[in-house]
């Protein structure tokens, strides 16, 4: 992984650890209050200082993190600490919250499914100031279009509230999508349960293992965010208004429910592994029992065949295998062997071994 290249570098050294997902960094701004909205794309970074101290609420969304010089310049304009910029560019970072003098720094994970139904996890970083919010993300595709549309149409309380409420709504959009993922996982787990109980095979255990790994990745990406939200609830400084506390508390409850559901699914996965192993053991036992029964039937038959395979001449003594001179000696032995085999089968069935 690319972050291994940071070995030996000084603290705050900037290194992008993700993949380039857009050709150029794109900066869009929503500058608004209750009565007006200005939405535009910023081409000149020299325009950014106007949004730091403006009278309106400003939401700056930066898409693309591969241009380190641009990210560094944005950091200089808004007074973002180099350690924060380092965490923004380290897209493998776990969700976290840091409190600085002029802003709050929050890392969250935006998660959706790729065309192969595998988890696609993208880091979203938030810089929350008194009258501005900056979001950093790797790709243009996000979950925030519904928030943008509500800003454009002046729906709800978005344009009437501060940057803290806007950040809450963006986090809420991320968390709401977690539950859509959970519904998808529920359906996959139900199909897996039916497959495991009815007709488990090698492909089932492979799919089960992949699904359990996805649950582990999902929990690792979401669980720390719960602590972040709980920390936001306790934030008593100017960045979070009292009117936003109740919304953050509700968001924390949603995350707690989600994490509990993930834990339940992981327990269900472990239970399915146990069921698969039990079913495999049962099938092995059935095969071993069948082979044991066959072996048990043929042991006396092999003994009889072995006895009549001995070469004692009847001319030397009348007691030396007189059956060899009987006209019906061969049919008699075959019949006797069949009787022994059938007798053993009936005995096994009486004992319920078959």
C-alpha positions as CSV (number, residue, x, y, z in Angstrom):
1,X,0.0,0.0,0.0
2,X,1.2,3.5,-0.7
3,X,1.2,4.7,2.8
4,X,4.3,2.5,3.4
5,X,6.2,5.2,1.4
6,X,5.8,7.6,4.3
7,X,8.4,5.8,6.3
8,X,11.2,8.2,7.2
9,X,9.1,11.2,6.2
10,X,8.6,14.1,8.7
11,X,5.2,14.5,10.5
12,X,2.8,16.4,8.3
13,X,4.5,15.4,5.1
14,X,1.8,15.2,2.4
15,X,1.4,12.0,0.4
16,X,-1.7,10.9,-1.3
17,X,-2.3,7.2,-0.6
18,X,-5.3,6.6,-2.8
19,X,-6.0,6.3,-6.5
20,X,-6.5,9.1,-9.0
21,X,-10.2,9.0,-9.8
22,X,-10.7,12.3,-11.5
23,X,-8.5,14.1,-14.0
24,X,-8.5,17.5,-12.3
25,X,-9.5,18.7,-8.8
26,X,-12.9,20.3,-8.8
27,X,-14.0,22.9,-6.2
28,X,-17.7,23.7,-6.0
29,X,-19.2,26.2,-3.6
30,X,-22.7,26.7,-2.2
31,X,-22.7,30.1,-0.6
32,X,-26.1,30.7,1.0
33,X,-28.4,32.1,3.7
34,X,-32.1,31.9,4.2
35,X,-32.9,34.2,1.3
36,X,-30.3,33.5,-1.3
37,X,-28.0,30.9,-2.8
38,X,-24.9,31.2,-5.0
39,X,-23.7,27.9,-6.5
40,X,-20.6,27.9,-8.6
41,X,-17.3,26.2,-9.5
42,X,-14.1,27.8,-8.3
43,X,-11.3,27.9,-10.9
44,X,-9.0,30.5,-9.1
45,X,-7.9,29.6,-5.6
46,X,-7.5,33.3,-4.8
47,X,-11.3,33.5,-4.5
48,X,-11.4,31.1,-1.5
49,X,-10.5,33.6,1.3
50,X,-13.8,35.4,0.6
51,X,-15.7,32.3,1.9
52,X,-13.7,32.0,5.1
53,X,-14.9,35.2,6.6
54,X,-18.1,35.8,4.6
55,X,-21.4,36.7,6.2
56,X,-23.2,33.7,4.6
57,X,-22.7,30.0,5.1
58,X,-20.3,28.4,2.6
59,X,-20.0,24.8,1.7
60,X,-16.9,24.0,-0.3
61,X,-16.6,20.6,-1.8
62,X,-13.2,19.5,-3.1
63,X,-13.3,16.5,-5.5
64,X,-10.0,14.8,-6.2
65,X,-7.0,14.6,-3.8
66,X,-4.2,13.7,-6.1
67,X,-3.0,17.3,-6.7
68,X,-1.0,17.8,-3.5
69,X,0.0,21.4,-4.3
70,X,-3.7,22.4,-4.6
71,X,-4.6,20.7,-1.4
72,X,-1.7,22.4,0.4
73,X,-2.7,25.8,-1.0
74,X,-6.3,25.3,0.3
75,X,-4.8,24.3,3.6
76,X,-2.8,27.6,3.7
77,X,-5.9,29.7,2.9
78,X,-8.1,28.2,5.6
79,X,-5.3,27.7,8.2
80,X,-5.6,23.9,8.1
81,X,-2.8,22.2,10.1
82,X,-0.3,20.1,8.1
83,X,-1.2,17.0,10.2
84,X,-4.8,17.5,9.2
85,X,-3.9,17.7,5.5
86,X,-1.8,14.6,6.0
87,X,-4.8,12.7,7.3
88,X,-7.0,14.0,4.5
89,X,-4.6,12.6,1.9
90,X,-4.3,9.3,3.8
91,X,-7.5,7.8,2.5
92,X,-7.0,4.6,4.5
93,X,-7.5,6.5,7.7
94,X,-10.1,5.4,10.2
95,X,-13.0,7.7,11.1
96,X,-11.9,10.2,13.7
97,X,-12.5,13.7,15.1
98,X,-9.9,16.3,16.1
99,X,-10.7,19.7,17.7
100,X,-8.6,22.6,16.6
101,X,-8.8,26.2,17.7
102,X,-10.6,27.5,14.5
103,X,-12.3,24.3,13.2
104,X,-13.3,20.7,13.8
105,X,-11.8,18.0,11.6
106,X,-13.8,14.9,11.0
107,X,-13.1,11.8,8.9
108,X,-16.0,9.5,7.8
109,X,-16.4,6.7,5.3
110,X,-18.9,6.8,2.4
111,X,-19.7,3.3,1.3
112,X,-21.6,1.8,-1.6
113,X,-21.6,-1.3,-3.8
114,X,-19.6,-1.6,-7.0
115,X,-21.1,-3.4,-10.1
116,X,-19.7,-6.7,-8.7
117,X,-21.7,-6.2,-5.5
118,X,-18.4,-5.6,-3.6
119,X,-18.0,-2.8,-1.0
120,X,-16.6,0.4,-2.3
121,X,-15.3,2.5,0.6
122,X,-14.4,6.2,0.0
123,X,-13.0,8.5,2.6
124,X,-14.8,11.9,3.2
125,X,-13.1,14.5,5.3
126,X,-14.9,17.5,6.9
127,X,-13.5,20.8,8.0
128,X,-16.1,22.6,10.1
129,X,-15.6,26.3,10.8
130,X,-18.0,28.8,12.3
131,X,-19.6,29.8,9.0
132,X,-18.1,27.3,6.5
133,X,-17.8,23.6,5.8
134,X,-15.2,22.1,3.6
135,X,-15.5,18.5,2.4
136,X,-12.8,16.5,0.7
137,X,-13.5,13.4,-1.4
138,X,-11.8,11.3,-4.0
139,X,-14.6,10.9,-6.6
140,X,-17.4,12.9,-8.1
141,X,-20.0,10.3,-7.4
142,X,-21.3,10.8,-3.9
143,X,-24.5,10.7,-1.8
144,X,-24.9,14.4,-1.4
145,X,-26.9,15.3,-4.5
146,X,-30.2,15.2,-2.4
147,X,-28.6,17.8,-0.1
148,X,-27.6,20.0,-3.0
149,X,-31.1,19.8,-4.4
150,X,-32.7,20.8,-1.1
151,X,-30.3,23.7,-0.9
152,X,-31.3,24.8,-4.4
153,X,-35.0,24.5,-3.7
154,X,-34.7,26.0,-0.2
155,X,-36.5,23.0,1.4
156,X,-36.5,22.3,5.1
157,X,-34.2,24.1,7.5
158,X,-30.9,23.7,5.6
159,X,-30.5,27.3,4.4
160,X,-31.9,28.6,7.7
161,X,-29.3,26.8,9.8
162,X,-25.6,26.9,10.2
163,X,-22.6,25.0,8.9
164,X,-22.9,22.5,11.8
165,X,-26.4,21.5,10.7
166,X,-25.2,21.1,7.1
167,X,-22.5,18.8,8.2
168,X,-25.0,16.8,10.2
169,X,-27.2,16.4,7.1
170,X,-24.2,15.2,5.0
171,X,-23.2,12.7,7.7
172,X,-26.9,11.6,7.9
173,X,-26.9,11.0,4.1
174,X,-23.8,8.8,4.6
175,X,-25.4,6.8,7.5
176,X,-28.7,6.4,5.7
177,X,-26.9,4.7,2.9
178,X,-25.4,2.3,5.4
179,X,-28.8,0.9,6.0
180,X,-29.4,0.4,2.3
181,X,-26.2,-1.7,2.3
182,X,-27.5,-3.6,5.3
183,X,-30.7,-4.5,3.5
184,X,-28.6,-5.8,0.6
185,X,-26.5,-7.9,3.0
186,X,-29.7,-9.2,4.7
187,X,-30.9,-10.6,1.4
188,X,-27.6,-12.1,0.6
189,X,-27.4,-13.7,4.0
190,X,-30.9,-15.1,3.7
191,X,-30.0,-16.7,0.3
192,X,-26.8,-18.0,1.9
193,X,-28.7,-19.6,4.8
194,X,-31.1,-21.4,2.4
195,X,-28.1,-22.7,0.4
196,X,-26.2,-23.8,3.5
197,X,-29.2,-25.6,5.0
198,X,-30.5,-27.2,1.7
199,X,-27.5,-28.0,-0.4
200,X,-24.1,-26.8,0.8
201,X,-21.1,-27.2,-1.4
202,X,-17.6,-25.8,-1.8
203,X,-18.8,-22.6,-3.5
204,X,-21.1,-22.0,-0.5
205,X,-18.2,-21.8,1.9
206,X,-16.3,-19.5,-0.5
207,X,-19.2,-17.1,-0.7
208,X,-19.7,-17.3,3.0
209,X,-16.1,-16.4,3.6
210,X,-16.3,-13.5,1.2
211,X,-19.5,-12.2,2.9
212,X,-18.0,-12.4,6.3
213,X,-14.9,-10.5,5.2
214,X,-17.2,-7.7,3.8
215,X,-19.0,-7.5,7.2
216,X,-15.7,-7.2,8.9
217,X,-14.6,-4.4,6.5
218,X,-18.0,-2.7,7.0
219,X,-17.8,-2.8,10.7
220,X,-14.2,-1.5,10.7
221,X,-15.3,1.5,8.5
222,X,-18.4,2.3,10.5
223,X,-17.7,1.5,14.2
224,X,-15.2,4.4,14.8
225,X,-17.8,6.8,13.3
226,X,-20.1,6.0,16.2
227,X,-17.5,7.3,18.6
228,X,-17.1,10.4,16.4
229,X,-20.8,11.2,16.6
230,X,-20.9,10.7,20.3
231,X,-17.9,13.1,20.6
232,X,-19.8,15.6,18.5
233,X,-22.8,15.4,20.9
234,X,-20.5,16.5,23.7
235,X,-18.9,19.3,21.7
236,X,-19.8,22.5,23.6
237,X,-17.9,25.0,21.6
238,X,-19.0,27.5,18.9
239,X,-18.8,24.9,16.1
240,X,-21.9,22.9,17.2
241,X,-25.1,24.8,18.2
242,X,-27.4,23.5,20.8
243,X,-30.2,23.2,18.2
244,X,-28.1,20.5,16.4
245,X,-27.5,18.3,19.5
246,X,-30.8,16.4,19.2
247,X,-30.1,15.6,15.5
248,X,-26.6,14.3,16.4
249,X,-28.0,12.3,19.2
250,X,-30.5,10.7,16.7
251,X,-27.6,10.0,14.3
252,X,-25.6,8.4,17.0
253,X,-28.6,6.1,17.8
254,X,-28.8,5.1,14.1
255,X,-25.1,4.2,14.1
256,X,-25.4,2.2,17.3
257,X,-28.3,0.3,15.8
258,X,-26.3,-0.3,12.6
259,X,-23.2,-1.5,14.5
260,X,-25.4,-3.8,16.6
261,X,-27.0,-5.2,13.4
262,X,-23.5,-5.8,11.9
263,X,-22.5,-7.7,15.1
264,X,-25.7,-9.8,14.8
265,X,-24.9,-10.6,11.2
266,X,-21.4,-11.6,12.1
267,X,-22.7,-13.9,14.7
268,X,-25.1,-15.3,12.1
269,X,-22.2,-15.9,9.7
270,X,-20.3,-17.7,12.4
271,X,-23.4,-19.8,13.0
272,X,-23.6,-20.6,9.3
273,X,-20.0,-21.7,9.4
274,X,-20.8,-24.0,12.2
275,X,-23.8,-25.4,10.3
276,X,-21.7,-26.0,7.2
277,X,-19.0,-27.7,9.3
278,X,-21.6,-29.8,11.0
279,X,-23.2,-30.7,7.7
280,X,-19.8,-31.6,6.3
281,X,-19.0,-33.8,9.3
282,X,-22.4,-35.5,9.0
283,X,-21.8,-36.3,5.3
284,X,-18.3,-37.6,6.1
285,X,-19.8,-39.8,8.9
286,X,-22.4,-41.1,6.5
287,X,-19.8,-42.0,4.0
288,X,-17.6,-43.6,6.6
289,X,-20.6,-45.5,8.0
290,X,-21.5,-46.8,4.5
291,X,-17.9,-47.9,3.9
292,X,-17.7,-49.6,7.3
293,X,-20.9,-51.5,6.6
294,X,-19.6,-52.7,3.2
295,X,-16.3,-53.7,4.8
296,X,-18.1,-55.5,7.6
297,X,-20.2,-57.5,5.1
298,X,-17.2,-58.5,3.0
299,X,-15.0,-59.5,6.0
300,X,-16.7,-62.9,6.6
301,X,-17.1,-63.4,2.8
302,X,-13.4,-62.8,2.4
303,X,-12.7,-65.2,5.2
304,X,-14.9,-67.9,3.5
305,X,-13.2,-67.3,0.2
306,X,-9.8,-67.5,1.9
307,X,-10.6,-70.8,3.5
308,X,-11.6,-72.4,0.2
309,X,-8.5,-70.9,-1.4
310,X,-6.3,-73.2,0.6
311,X,-4.6,-76.1,-1.3
312,X,-5.2,-79.2,0.8
313,X,-5.5,-82.3,-1.4
314,X,-8.5,-84.6,-0.8
315,X,-6.3,-87.6,-1.8
316,X,-4.1,-87.2,1.3
317,X,-7.1,-87.3,3.7
318,X,-10.8,-87.5,3.5
319,X,-10.9,-84.5,5.9
320,X,-9.0,-82.3,3.5
321,X,-11.8,-80.1,2.1
322,X,-14.2,-82.8,1.0
323,X,-16.5,-80.0,-0.4
324,X,-14.1,-79.8,-3.4
325,X,-15.4,-83.1,-4.6
326,X,-19.1,-82.3,-4.2
327,X,-21.1,-81.9,-7.3
328,X,-22.9,-78.8,-5.8
329,X,-19.9,-77.6,-3.7
330,X,-19.4,-74.3,-5.6
331,X,-23.2,-73.3,-5.6
332,X,-23.3,-74.3,-1.9
333,X,-20.5,-71.9,-1.0
334,X,-21.9,-69.0,-3.1
335,X,-25.3,-69.5,-1.5
336,X,-23.8,-69.7,2.0
337,X,-21.9,-66.4,1.3
338,X,-25.2,-64.7,0.2
339,X,-26.9,-65.9,3.3
340,X,-24.2,-64.5,5.5
341,X,-24.3,-61.2,3.7
342,X,-28.1,-60.9,3.9
343,X,-28.0,-61.9,7.5
344,X,-25.6,-59.1,8.3
345,X,-27.6,-56.6,6.4
346,X,-30.8,-57.5,8.4
347,X,-28.8,-57.3,11.6
348,X,-27.5,-53.8,10.8
349,X,-31.0,-52.7,9.9
350,X,-32.3,-54.1,13.2
351,X,-29.7,-52.1,15.0
352,X,-30.6,-49.0,12.9
353,X,-27.1,-48.8,11.5
354,X,-28.5,-48.6,8.0
